[in-house]
């Protein structure tokens, strides 16, 4: 039996240890890369959800600050919607939602329009002065359609199907449909 004089490792033992360390390092790196990718996707989804929530909150704020019917000189009998709110469609069949609202800092009111323009939900704020340019802000990208329905006599009805009747709309439902099948709904009391 031979006795070793020094307590060191052989070259083969060192190579095996280095190989195992390399394999463990590779597995750890792949795991960290996966976690970092998941975090980046979660951050992107959080930012997009935040944009959607801010968009819906802005629409809610605009609707809440609309001019009350009592301030209009001529009241329209049989109107389904409040006077400061209009729902129409453009030449391409896209819904236009217009709100006449009080504007902080100004004595009068400002006309605000929400519409889908080139796959973007935009908010157009009418110019302060006649002939001036409107302020246009992109609220959301990748929007296919803005849908609007009204709650009249306990039923949800699309505005284009409404007749002039004695019943007023009690609520408005806004649906934002986006690419990828996402759909966001908000119901606002009128």
Secondary structure, DSSP 8 states (H G I E B T S, - for coil): ----SS----HHHHHHHHHHHHHHHHHHHHHHHHHHHHHHHHHHHHHHHHHHHHHHHHHHHHHHTB--GGG-SS--TT-SS-TTEEEEE-TTS-EEEEEEEE-TTSSSEEEEEEEE-SSEEEEEE--SSTT---EEEEEEESEEEEEEEEEETTEEEEGGG----S----EEEEEEEETTS-EEEEEEE-
